[in-house]
Amino acid sequence: MTGAESGDWIAQILHIVSWFLLVGGALVCLIGAIGMHRMPDLYTRMHAVSVIDGLGAGMLLIGMALQVGFTLDALKLLVVLALLLFASPIAAHALARGALHRGVRPLLDREDKATRTVLARLVDKPPAAHADGLHREEAPAETVGDAAAGSRTAEATGGDSGKAGR
């Protein structure tokens, strides 16, 4: 086998692998989209979307990168893949956590005592306090920067930085 023949053979293998990834990724996206519409609640739909994001789009992007060859375009596709793989789980976690804290309960086939206890602890608990003691729903009366500016203004004018009610 000469050098030209081995290069053709490798190109054919890359072409077959890339088409396998493209078709496989498209099928995963299709199955995930159908699953997303068939799932009953937010949490199971988010699972279907995460499958589409991670596996389906990942296979599609790798397949496209193999199709374009080792060029700058392939590097761009791999950067998009890296951003997708880092951002998607974080966004899904934030969405699920926000829904859980808003009181959106998952639909469960069976709710035994342990499941009810865990859900009650997660959903029905009061909002967690920040380090400064404020709850998440409350807006602070003034920010740290405003408080420092107010105390500097009060010191310059001889005031007591807004403690007139004491």
Secondary structure, 3 states (H helix, E strand, C coil): CCHHHHHHHHHHHHHHHHHHHHHHHHHHHHHHHHHHHHCCCHHHHHHHHHHHHHHHHHHHHHHHHHHHCCCHHHHHHHHHHHHHHHHHHHHHHHHHHHHHHHCCCCCCCCCCHHHHHHHHHHHCCCCCECCCCCECCCCCCCCHHHHHHHHHHHHHHCCCCCCCCC
